[in-house]
């Protein structure tokens, strides 16, 4: 005797077809997580001070001035005009 009742529904994961590349996507996320920490450390230790020093090169900033004063390219012009720096 055959049963005419519908089979019991399985979990949602069993009904859904497997996504193609699921494992590769998980591996890619794991690889990105492994690379993210060294990139953040590089940005904090190397990149930020470098960019900040480039930004400060356009300002006149001494201990006597409360705020940096924008000088533009005047700092670089002073370097080119100085005979000791150019002669090296």
N, CA, C and O atoms as a GROMACS GRO file, in nm:
protein
  352
    1UNK      N    1   0.082  -0.115   0.000
    1UNK     CA    2   0.000   0.000   0.000
    1UNK      C    3   0.089   0.125   0.000
    1UNK      O    4   0.181   0.136   0.081
    2UNK      N    5   0.062   0.216  -0.089
    2UNK     CA    6   0.140   0.338  -0.103
    2UNK      C    7   0.070   0.453  -0.034
    2UNK      O    8  -0.053   0.465  -0.037
    3UNK      N    9   0.150   0.535   0.027
    3UNK     CA   10   0.095   0.649   0.097
    3UNK      C   11   0.078   0.764  -0.002
    3UNK      O   12   0.166   0.788  -0.084
    4UNK      N   13  -0.031   0.834   0.005
    4UNK     CA   14  -0.056   0.948  -0.083
    4UNK      C   15  -0.026   1.079  -0.014
    4UNK      O   16  -0.042   1.185  -0.074
    5UNK      N   17   0.018   1.074   0.110
    5UNK     CA   18   0.049   1.197   0.183
    5UNK      C   19   0.177   1.258   0.127
    5UNK      O   20   0.268   1.187   0.084
    6UNK      N   21   0.183   1.386   0.129
    6UNK     CA   22   0.302   1.457   0.080
    6UNK      C   23   0.417   1.431   0.176
    6UNK      O   24   0.397   1.421   0.297
    7UNK      N   25   0.538   1.420   0.120
    7UNK     CA   26   0.653   1.398   0.209
    7UNK      C   27   0.673   1.518   0.300
    7UNK      O   28   0.641   1.631   0.263
    8UNK      N   29   0.725   1.492   0.417
    8UNK     CA   30   0.749   1.599   0.515
    8UNK      C   31   0.852   1.696   0.458
    8UNK      O   32   0.949   1.656   0.393
    9UNK      N   33   0.829   1.822   0.484
    9UNK     CA   34   0.922   1.924   0.433
    9UNK      C   35   1.052   1.916   0.511
    9UNK      O   36   1.053   1.902   0.633
   10UNK      N   37   1.160   1.926   0.438
   10UNK     CA   38   1.291   1.928   0.502
   10UNK      C   39   1.326   2.071   0.537
   10UNK      O   40   1.248   2.163   0.508
   11UNK      N   41   1.441   2.092   0.599
   11UNK     CA   42   1.486   2.226   0.635
   11UNK      C   43   1.504   2.313   0.512
   11UNK      O   44   1.510   2.262   0.400
   12UNK      N   45   1.514   2.444   0.532
   12UNK     CA   46   1.528   2.538   0.421
   12UNK      C   47   1.657   2.516   0.344
   12UNK      O   48   1.661   2.540   0.223
   13UNK      N   49   1.760   2.470   0.411
   13UNK     CA   50   1.888   2.447   0.344
   13UNK      C   51   1.878   2.331   0.246
   13UNK      O   52   1.945   2.331   0.143
   14UNK      N   53   1.796   2.232   0.278
   14UNK     CA   54   1.784   2.117   0.190
   14UNK      C   55   1.705   2.152   0.065
   14UNK      O   56   1.727   2.092  -0.040
   15UNK      N   57   1.614   2.246   0.073
   15UNK     CA   58   1.533   2.283  -0.042
   15UNK      C   59   1.608   2.374  -0.138
   15UNK      O   60   1.585   2.371  -0.259
   16UNK      N   61   1.697   2.454  -0.084
   16UNK     CA   62   1.769   2.551  -0.164
   16UNK      C   63   1.886   2.482  -0.236
   16UNK      O   64   1.960   2.407  -0.173
   17UNK      N   65   1.902   2.506  -0.366
   17UNK     CA   66   2.019   2.447  -0.433
   17UNK      C   67   2.148   2.512  -0.384
   17UNK      O   68   2.148   2.628  -0.343
   18UNK      N   69   2.254   2.437  -0.388
   18UNK     CA   70   2.384   2.488  -0.344
   18UNK      C   71   2.428   2.602  -0.433
   18UNK      O   72   2.412   2.597  -0.555
   19UNK      N   73   2.483   2.705  -0.371
   19UNK     CA   74   2.533   2.819  -0.450
   19UNK      C   75   2.664   2.780  -0.514
   19UNK      O   76   2.750   2.721  -0.449
   20UNK      N   77   2.681   2.814  -0.640
   20UNK     CA   78   2.810   2.785  -0.704
   20UNK      C   79   2.919   2.875  -0.646
   20UNK      O   80   2.899   2.995  -0.629
   21UNK      N   81   3.032   2.817  -0.618
   21UNK     CA   82   3.145   2.895  -0.569
   21UNK      C   83   3.134   2.936  -0.424
   21UNK      O   84   3.201   3.030  -0.383
   22UNK      N   85   3.053   2.868  -0.346
   22UNK     CA   86   3.035   2.904  -0.206
   22UNK      C   87   3.163   2.890  -0.127
   22UNK      O   88   3.197   2.977  -0.046
   23UNK      N   89   3.235   2.781  -0.149
   23UNK     CA   90   3.360   2.759  -0.076
   23UNK      C   91   3.466   2.859  -0.122
   23UNK      O   92   3.544   2.909  -0.041
   24UNK      N   93   3.470   2.886  -0.250
   24UNK     CA   94   3.568   2.984  -0.301
   24UNK      C   95   3.541   3.121  -0.244
   24UNK      O   96   3.635   3.195  -0.213
   25UNK      N   97   3.416   3.157  -0.230
   25UNK     CA   98   3.381   3.287  -0.173
   25UNK      C   99   3.424   3.293  -0.027
   25UNK      O  100   3.475   3.395   0.019
   26UNK      N  101   3.405   3.184   0.046
   26UNK     CA  102   3.446   3.180   0.186
   26UNK      C  103   3.598   3.188   0.197
   26UNK      O  104   3.651   3.254   0.286
   27UNK      N  105   3.669   3.121   0.107
   27UNK     CA  106   3.815   3.129   0.106
   27UNK      C  107   3.862   3.270   0.074
   27UNK      O  108   3.960   3.318   0.131
   28UNK      N  109   3.793   3.336  -0.017
   28UNK     CA  110   3.830   3.473  -0.054
   28UNK      C  111   3.810   3.567   0.065
   28UNK      O  112   3.893   3.654   0.091
   29UNK      N  113   3.699   3.550   0.138
   29UNK     CA  114   3.674   3.633   0.256
   29UNK      C  115   3.779   3.608   0.364
   29UNK      O  116   3.824   3.701   0.431
   30UNK      N  117   3.817   3.482   0.381
   30UNK     CA  118   3.919   3.448   0.480
   30UNK      C  119   4.054   3.509   0.441
   30UNK      O  120   4.126   3.562   0.526
   31UNK      N  121   4.088   3.502   0.312
   31UNK     CA  122   4.212   3.563   0.265
   31UNK      C  123   4.212   3.713   0.283
   31UNK      O  124   4.313   3.772   0.321
   32UNK      N  125   4.099   3.775   0.257
   32UNK     CA  126   4.087   3.920   0.276
   32UNK      C  127   4.102   3.957   0.424
   32UNK      O  128   4.162   4.058   0.457
   33UNK      N  129   4.046   3.875   0.512
   33UNK     CA  130   4.060   3.900   0.655
   33UNK      C  131   4.206   3.887   0.699
   33UNK      O  132   4.252   3.961   0.786
   34UNK      N  133   4.280   3.792   0.639
   34UNK     CA  134   4.420   3.776   0.674
   34UNK      C  135   4.505   3.893   0.626
   34UNK      O  136   4.603   3.930   0.691
   35UNK      N  137   4.469   3.952   0.514
   35UNK     CA  138   4.546   4.062   0.456
   35UNK      C  139   4.507   4.197   0.518
   35UNK      O  140   4.587   4.290   0.518
   36UNK      N  141   4.386   4.207   0.570
   36UNK     CA  142   4.335   4.335   0.621
   36UNK      C  143   4.417   4.387   0.738
   36UNK      O  144   4.448   4.506   0.743
   37UNK      N  145   4.453   4.302   0.831
   37UNK     CA  146   4.527   4.348   0.949
   37UNK      C  147   4.664   4.404   0.913
   37UNK      O  148   4.699   4.511   0.962
   38UNK      N  149   4.744   4.336   0.829
   38UNK     CA  150   4.872   4.398   0.790
   38UNK      C  151   4.854   4.528   0.712
   38UNK      O  152   4.936   4.619   0.725
   39UNK      N  153   4.750   4.538   0.630
   39UNK     CA  154   4.726   4.662   0.556
   39UNK      C  155   4.691   4.777   0.651
   39UNK      O  156   4.736   4.890   0.631
   40UNK      N  157   4.612   4.749   0.752
   40UNK     CA  158   4.577   4.852   0.850
   40UNK      C  159   4.702   4.894   0.928
   40UNK      O  160   4.723   5.012   0.953
   41UNK      N  161   4.785   4.797   0.965
   41UNK     CA  162   4.909   4.829   1.037
   41UNK      C  163   5.003   4.911   0.950
   41UNK      O  164   5.064   5.006   0.998
   42UNK      N  165   5.014   4.876   0.821
   42UNK     CA  166   5.099   4.953   0.729
   42UNK      C  167   5.048   5.096   0.717
   42UNK      O  168   5.127   5.190   0.719
   43UNK      N  169   4.918   5.112   0.704
   43UNK     CA  170   4.861   5.246   0.691
   43UNK      C  171   4.885   5.328   0.817
   43UNK      O  172   4.914   5.448   0.810
   44UNK      N  173   4.874   5.265   0.933
   44UNK     CA  174   4.890   5.339   1.058
   44UNK      C  175   5.035   5.374   1.088
   44UNK      O  176   5.063   5.481   1.140
   45UNK      N  177   5.127   5.285   1.054
   45UNK     CA  178   5.266   5.304   1.093
   45UNK      C  179   5.348   5.375   0.984
   45UNK      O  180   5.437   5.454   1.017
   46UNK      N  181   5.319   5.350   0.859
   46UNK     CA  182   5.400   5.405   0.749
   46UNK      C  183   5.324   5.513   0.672
   46UNK      O  184   5.374   5.624   0.656
   47UNK      N  185   5.207   5.481   0.624
   47UNK     CA  186   5.137   5.568   0.530
   47UNK      C  187   5.088   5.698   0.596
   47UNK      O  188   5.108   5.806   0.539
   48UNK      N  189   5.026   5.691   0.713
   48UNK     CA  190   4.974   5.812   0.778
   48UNK      C  191   5.085   5.912   0.810
   48UNK      O  192   5.069   6.030   0.779
   49UNK      N  193   5.197   5.871   0.872
   49UNK     CA  194   5.302   5.970   0.899
   49UNK      C  195   5.362   6.029   0.771
   49UNK      O  196   5.398   6.147   0.768
   50UNK      N  197   5.374   5.949   0.667
   50UNK     CA  198   5.427   5.999   0.541
   50UNK      C  199   5.337   6.105   0.480
   50UNK      O  200   5.385   6.211   0.439
   51UNK      N  201   5.208   6.078   0.474
   51UNK     CA  202   5.114   6.175   0.417
   51UNK      C  203   5.104   6.299   0.506
   51UNK      O  204   5.093   6.411   0.455
   52UNK      N  205   5.110   6.280   0.636
   52UNK     CA  206   5.103   6.395   0.727
   52UNK      C  207   5.227   6.484   0.713
   52UNK      O  208   5.216   6.606   0.718
   53UNK      N  209   5.344   6.424   0.694
   53UNK     CA  210   5.465   6.506   0.676
   53UNK      C  211   5.460   6.581   0.542
   53UNK      O  212   5.507   6.694   0.533
   54UNK      N  213   5.404   6.519   0.439
   54UNK     CA  214   5.386   6.592   0.312
   54UNK      C  215   5.291   6.710   0.330
   54UNK      O  216   5.314   6.818   0.275
   55UNK      N  217   5.185   6.690   0.407
   55UNK     CA  218   5.090   6.799   0.431
   55UNK      C  219   5.158   6.911   0.509
   55UNK      O  220   5.138   7.029   0.477
   56UNK      N  221   5.236   6.877   0.610
   56UNK     CA  222   5.302   6.980   0.692
   56UNK      C  223   5.412   7.052   0.616
   56UNK      O  224   5.453   7.160   0.658
   57UNK      N  225   5.462   6.995   0.507
   57UNK     CA  226   5.566   7.061   0.428
   57UNK      C  227   5.515   7.190   0.364
   57UNK      O  228   5.595   7.275   0.325
   58UNK      N  229   5.385   7.206   0.353
   58UNK     CA  230   5.328   7.326   0.294
   58UNK      C  231   5.291   7.431   0.398
   58UNK      O  232   5.231   7.533   0.364
   59UNK      N  233   5.326   7.408   0.524
   59UNK     CA  234   5.292   7.500   0.632
   59UNK      C  235   5.420   7.549   0.701
   59UNK      O  236   5.521   7.480   0.703
   60UNK      N  237   5.412   7.669   0.757
   60UNK     CA  238   5.518   7.720   0.844
   60UNK      C  239   5.470   7.696   0.986
   60UNK      O  240   5.370   7.752   1.030
   61UNK      N  241   5.542   7.612   1.054
   61UNK     CA  242   5.498   7.569   1.187
   61UNK      C  243   5.617   7.566   1.281
   61UNK      O  244   5.709   7.487   1.262
   62UNK      N  245   5.616   7.651   1.382
   62UNK     CA  246   5.720   7.653   1.483
   62UNK      C  247   5.655   7.641   1.620
   62UNK      O  248   5.533   7.642   1.631
   63UNK      N  249   5.737   7.631   1.722
   63UNK     CA  250   5.682   7.623   1.856
   63UNK      C  251   5.625   7.757   1.902
   63UNK      O  252   5.547   7.763   1.997
   64UNK      N  253   5.664   7.864   1.834
   64UNK     CA  254   5.616   7.997   1.872
   64UNK      C  255   5.482   8.030   1.807
   64UNK      O  256   5.412   8.119   1.856
   65UNK      N  257   5.443   7.963   1.702
   65UNK     CA  258   5.315   7.990   1.638
   65UNK      C  259   5.210   7.894   1.694
   65UNK      O  260   5.233   7.773   1.697
   66UNK      N  261   5.098   7.946   1.738
   66UNK     CA  262   4.996   7.857   1.796
   66UNK      C  263   4.930   7.768   1.691
   66UNK      O  264   4.892   7.655   1.721
   67UNK      N  265   4.917   7.818   1.570
   67UNK     CA  266   4.856   7.741   1.461
   67UNK      C  267   4.951   7.740   1.342
   67UNK      O  268   5.020   7.838   1.318
   68UNK      N  269   4.955   7.630   1.267
   68UNK     CA  270   5.036   7.630   1.145
   68UNK      C  271   4.984   7.733   1.045
   68UNK      O  272   4.863   7.750   1.029
   69UNK      N  273   5.076   7.802   0.978
   69UNK     CA  274   5.040   7.903   0.879
   69UNK      C  275   5.071   7.847   0.742
   69UNK      O  276   5.183   7.802   0.715
   70UNK      N  277   4.970   7.850   0.654
   70UNK     CA  278   4.989   7.795   0.520
   70UNK      C  279   5.088   7.880   0.442
   70UNK      O  280   5.069   8.001   0.427
   71UNK      N  281   5.194   7.816   0.393
   71UNK     CA  282   5.299   7.884   0.317
   71UNK      C  283   5.298   7.844   0.171
   71UNK      O  284   5.358   7.913   0.088
   72UNK      N  285   5.234   7.737   0.138
   72UNK     CA  286   5.232   7.690   0.000
   72UNK      C  287   5.368   7.637  -0.040
   72UNK      O  288   5.431   7.562   0.034
   73UNK      N  289   5.414   7.677  -0.157
   73UNK     CA  290   5.542   7.630  -0.209
   73UNK      C  291   5.660   7.713  -0.162
   73UNK      O  292   5.772   7.691  -0.207
   74UNK      N  293   5.637   7.808  -0.072
   74UNK     CA  294   5.745   7.894  -0.026
   74UNK      C  295   5.854   7.814   0.046
   74UNK      O  296   5.972   7.847   0.034
   75UNK      N  297   5.817   7.711   0.119
   75UNK     CA  298   5.917   7.627   0.185
   75UNK      C  299   6.009   7.560   0.083
   75UNK      O  300   6.130   7.551   0.103
   76UNK      N  301   5.950   7.513  -0.025
   76UNK     CA  302   6.030   7.446  -0.128
   76UNK      C  303   6.115   7.545  -0.206
   76UNK      O  304   6.228   7.514  -0.246
   77UNK      N  305   6.062   7.666  -0.228
   77UNK     CA  306   6.141   7.769  -0.295
   77UNK      C  307   6.261   7.807  -0.210
   77UNK      O  308   6.370   7.829  -0.263
   78UNK      N  309   6.243   7.815  -0.079
   78UNK     CA  310   6.353   7.845   0.012
   78UNK      C  311   6.460   7.735   0.006
   78UNK      O  312   6.579   7.764   0.015
   79UNK      N  313   6.419   7.611  -0.008
   79UNK     CA  314   6.515   7.501  -0.021
   79UNK      C  315   6.597   7.512  -0.149
   79UNK      O  316   6.718   7.488  -0.147
   80UNK      N  317   6.532   7.547  -0.260
   80UNK     CA  318   6.602   7.558  -0.388
   80UNK      C  319   6.698   7.677  -0.386
   80UNK      O  320   6.808   7.668  -0.442
   81UNK      N  321   6.659   7.787  -0.322
   81UNK     CA  322   6.744   7.906  -0.317
   81UNK      C  323   6.863   7.888  -0.225
   81UNK      O  324   6.964   7.957  -0.241
   82UNK      N  325   6.853   7.799  -0.128
   82UNK     CA  326   6.962   7.777  -0.034
   82UNK      C  327   7.077   7.705  -0.104
   82UNK      O  328   7.058   7.598  -0.161
   83UNK      N  329   7.194   7.764  -0.099
   83UNK     CA  330   7.309   7.709  -0.170
   83UNK      C  331   7.361   7.578  -0.111
   83UNK      O  332   7.415   7.495  -0.184
   84UNK      N  333   7.347   7.559   0.018
   84UNK     CA  334   7.397   7.438   0.082
   84UNK      C  335   7.319   7.315   0.041
   84UNK      O  336   7.376   7.208   0.023
   85UNK      N  337   7.190   7.329   0.028
   85UNK     CA  338   7.107   7.213  -0.006
   85UNK      C  339   7.127   7.174  -0.153
   85UNK      O  340   7.141   7.055  -0.183
   86UNK      N  341   7.130   7.271  -0.243
   86UNK     CA  342   7.142   7.242  -0.385
   86UNK      C  343   7.279   7.186  -0.419
   86UNK      O  344   7.292   7.102  -0.508
   87UNK      N  345   7.383   7.231  -0.350
   87UNK     CA  346   7.518   7.187  -0.380
   87UNK      C  347   7.550   7.046  -0.333
   87UNK      O  348   7.653   6.992  -0.372
   88UNK      N  349   7.467   6.988  -0.253
   88UNK     CA  350   7.496   6.854  -0.198
   88UNK      C  351   7.478   6.749  -0.301
   88UNK      O  352   7.497   6.631  -0.273
   0.00000   0.00000   0.00000
